[in-house]
Amino acid sequence: MKIKVGTRGSKLALIQTNMVVERLKSKLLNVSFEVIPIKTKGDIVKKPVGEIGGKGVFVSDIEKLLLNGEIDIAIHSMKDMPSKIPDGLYLTSVLKREDARDVFVGKNDFFLLESGAKIGTSSKRRMFQLSMLRPDIEIVPIRGNVDTRLKRIGELDGIVLAAAGLKRLGLEKKLLIIFR
């Protein structure tokens, strides 16, 4: 028996999918798995997520493949999950949560940045928190995978990312300041 596993094609999504597949392999000894990377609307359209449909833009294409029987299961990052799951689909399990903190990665200590420093993030929650901590900085919306965002440091004074993603990518050395 083979189980087709749908996931986004980013490096982080593939790492997380392989974590799940390895756990499944340890329980389902006579089953093979095929990981199928999928480009979603959120991966293709380069506008702010809120302008193209919100969180669902990263999962709706994968959900359609599940409902059509083209894949058997899907692995998503919890941050991409919409609050409502379509009829016929189920959230069946969740990995133990990785580090839930946000991380500032930048040229300098966050609290020592000059007034007007440009900090990138894609999260409305992080934007709000940053503006409360440092109303004197400019918050710049950014998109892309972790590597793409890290490359923006230089043009930006720093970015805020999920600690979990950096850890799963083996980039713990990028952790300069961690917010709670």
FENRA-V707537 format. One line per field, one symbol per residue. phi: phi as a letter, one per 30 degrees, with the letter a starting at -180 (. if undefined). A space follows every 50 residues. Layout:
phi: ???
This chain:
phi: .bcdccadcdedddddddededddedccdcccbcdcdbdceddddcceed dckieddcbdddddddddidbcbbcbdedddddcceejcbdcabdedded dcbcbadbdedcddeiecccaccdddeddddddbddccccdbbjdeeddd dddkdcdlbcbdeedddddicedddcbccc
